[in-house]
Amino acid sequence: MSVLNKSKIFAKGCSRAKQGNIISEDAHAVFLEQGLLILSDGVGGHCDGDLASRELVSAIGSNIISHIIRDGAVLRKEIMRYHNTVMRSSDEKLLKQRPGATVALVSAQGDKLYYANVGDSRIYIFRSGILKQLSRDHILGQSCSNILTSAIGVTPRLEIHSGMLSISAGDVILLSSDGLTDYVEDAIIAELLNSNSDMDFILESLVNRAFENHTRDDVTLLLMQVI
């Protein structure tokens, strides 16, 4: 799916389930006219992780696009509102079985980019040959078996990292599940983003690199180019 919107962006996404699986626990969406990209990864080890990520993307996306976004407060508000709804939806005794999810989202509004994340799904900006992480990893440890310290619908206390920055022509925004970032170094990601290739080739190359490095997770990516 691709779109050219009023914020002068072009966006595409792709996803591949981990080896041996048919259904991915990741979900993503591009809301065309609103310049909104959302990615979610169902929390591993919890039931219905695929359902959790799909419901999150649908609900938060639909709520955000009903607003006129003038700052990042709307993103934080809708993430927190959805989290509270999920936390109230089942008995506290079932906390360990309740499906949860990460979220990473960006909203391009004119020359401003608002972003927010919970968990270990990442947001990067690639500008002038330099890749910079905008999101914050809410994890304990630095291995491929990271323990999340914040996740939608799982952790009673929710940490939301958010921010805003100015964007201009040539900037590239990448949203990614940890199926990529736990297995492919930032330097390799930057090299592919700097290759001047089309978006389809870049997305496919990043996914392939993750699987070549034996990722044990689903891989989902969203790319936004400012033009």
Secondary structure, 3 states (H helix, E strand, C coil): CCCECCCCEEEEEEEECCCCCCCCCEEEEEECCCCEEEEEEECCCCCCHHHHHHHHHHHHHHHHCCCCCCCCHHHHHHHHHHHHHHHHCCCHHHHHHCCCECEEEEEEECCEEEEEEECCCEEEEEECCEEEECCCCCEECCCCCCEECCCECCCCCCCCEEEEEECCCCCEEEEECHHHHCCCCHHHHHHHHCCCCCHHHHHHHHHHHHHHCCCCCCEEEEEEEEC
